[in-house]
Amino acid sequence: MFEVLDPTPGTAPPAGRLAPRLDTLEGKTVGFISNGKEGTKGFFKHLDQILREEYGVASVVSRTKSNYSAPADPHIVAEIKGWDAVVSGLGD
């Protein structure tokens, strides 16, 4: 006889809430959070240019995590409250 165990938790964690969608990016501040790998540099540089020139973004703030495989550092997370939108990127 075999006993089968179910490894899933009994209850699911509460679902998160989506942030409200912005009507426009014009005049907004967009934050970039990089994992620090080489591939994000060129991508974010190009995206910065597009956001400013084509969408009227007022400012772009770039931050890099201290550990590419960990969540964003607490000081970066604290800054997010001052941004209107966030782009988090991987660069493998």
C-alpha positions in Angstrom: 0.0 0.0 0.0 1.2 3.5 -0.9 0.4 6.7 0.9 0.2 9.7 -1.5 1.0 13.1 0.1 -0.2 16.4 -1.4 2.7 19.0 -1.1 0.5 22.0 -2.0 -0.6 24.4 0.7 -4.1 24.2 2.0 -5.0 27.7 1.2 -3.7 30.1 -1.5 -2.1 33.4 -0.5 -4.2 36.4 -0.9 -4.2 37.8 -4.5 -2.5 41.1 -5.1 -4.1 44.2 -6.6 -3.1 45.7 -9.9 -2.0 49.3 -9.8 -4.3 51.7 -11.6 -3.4 52.2 -15.2 -1.9 55.6 -16.1 -3.9 57.7 -18.6 -0.6 59.0 -20.1 3.1 58.9 -19.6 3.5 62.5 -20.5 5.1 64.5 -17.6 5.6 61.3 -15.5 8.6 59.8 -13.8 9.5 56.3 -14.8 11.9 54.2 -12.7 14.1 51.4 -14.1 15.2 48.6 -11.8 18.0 46.6 -13.4 19.3 43.2 -12.2 22.8 44.5 -13.0 23.6 42.2 -15.8 25.2 43.6 -19.0 22.2 43.1 -21.2 20.0 45.7 -19.4 22.3 48.6 -20.1 21.6 49.0 -23.8 18.0 48.1 -23.5 17.3 50.7 -20.8 19.3 53.4 -22.6 17.2 52.8 -25.7 13.9 52.6 -23.7 14.8 55.9 -21.9 15.2 57.7 -25.2 11.9 56.3 -26.6 10.0 57.2 -23.4 11.3 60.8 -23.4 11.0 61.5 -27.1 7.9 59.6 -28.1 5.8 59.6 -24.9 6.9 62.8 -23.2 8.2 61.2 -20.0 9.6 64.0 -17.8 12.3 61.9 -16.0 13.7 58.5 -15.9 15.4 57.2 -12.7 17.7 54.2 -13.0 18.6 51.9 -10.2 20.5 48.6 -10.1 20.0 45.9 -7.5 23.0 44.8 -5.5 22.2 41.1 -6.1 20.8 40.1 -9.4 18.9 37.1 -8.0 17.4 38.8 -4.9 14.5 41.3 -4.6 15.2 45.0 -5.0 17.1 46.5 -2.1 15.1 48.3 0.6 16.4 51.8 -0.4 15.2 51.1 -4.0 11.8 49.9 -2.9 11.4 53.0 -0.8 12.0 55.2 -3.8 9.3 53.5 -5.9 6.6 55.5 -4.1 7.9 58.6 -5.8 7.7 57.1 -9.3 4.7 57.0 -11.5 5.7 53.8 -13.3 8.3 51.1 -12.9 10.1 48.9 -15.4 12.1 46.0 -14.0 14.5 44.3 -16.3 16.7 41.2 -16.7 19.7 41.3 -18.9 21.0 37.8 -19.6 
